Amino acid sequence: MLYDLIPAVIIVSGLIAVVAIAVRKFPALAAIDVGSIPREKQMEVKKMLIENRLLGKLRVSGKKMEDALRPAEIFLKKFFSRVRDRVKAVEDKYRDRHIELIKGKPEVAEQKIKSLFLRAEELSKAEKLPEAEKKFIEIVKLDPQNIAACRNLGYIYLRQKDFSHAREIFEYNLRLSLKQAEGEKADEGSRKQVMFSHLDLGLMRRSAEDFSGALENFLQAVEMEPKNPKNLDLLIETSIMVKDKNLAESALKQLKEVNPDNQKIEKFEEQIKALAS
């Protein structure tokens, strides 16, 4: 930002002043006695001596100038940091107030959520994860039961290797999906969302090297959809990671039945064979 450049501008201005002073002293530097040096090297040596003396003066003066300006630089950084924090606080307060106002207007809120979702997805694809995170959080503030927004938010944390927040949001999403699947309006879609929530949490746990926890989630997903090749793939892979040969063999047998052309079967067989009985 502009205020980050102010200390640098001050330092550069000071160095320019030092150079100007040094230039006025060129006649004195030029008076160096080089009579004892062979004529063909006089100009070269004189030039070298002038340059060395000038550079030495610049280094000393520049260091003094830098030391003198450091307190001002620190003060300016702290000052603008406080200003930035105050502006952000005002922005957050205004955003939260705006969200509270439109919560009571379902149609407006729905349109706002759609707009935020599109923007969040664009930012996520552009790898602007902190900005995307803010948009998804705004959606969740408007609609705390928005499973899609929570899921995307969880994967943003996962991509940032922020396993603590990823686990928190995926666990929340699982509780939310279980609640919706047990409600009066539960349908096949809501029950399927429970399975997806188990897969999300399992993948997060596996990324965090919590293989036993991941295995529990993948077992739940397979129990819900035992003929789903993706569920079986994840269960086999994780069983091999924890060296559970019996579970891996059992899951592989299921995979062969539901998807005999799966290209991973041969690789899984080799990996399971390598496990100790």
Secondary structure, 3 states (H helix, E strand, C coil): CHHHHHHHHHHHHHHHHHHHHHHHCHHHHHCCCCCCCCHHHHHHHHHHHHHHHHHHHHHHHHHHHHHHHHHHHHHHHHHHHHHHHHHHHHHHHHHHHHHHHHHCCHHHHHHHHHHHHHHHHHHHHCCCHHHHHHHHHHHHHHCCCCHHHHHHHHHHHHHCCCHHHHHHHHHHHHHHHHHHHHCCCCCHHHHHHHHHHHHHHHHHHHHCCCHHHHHHHHHHHHHHCCCCHHHHHHHHHHHHHCCCHHHHHHHHHHHHHHCCCCCCHHHHHHHHHCCCC
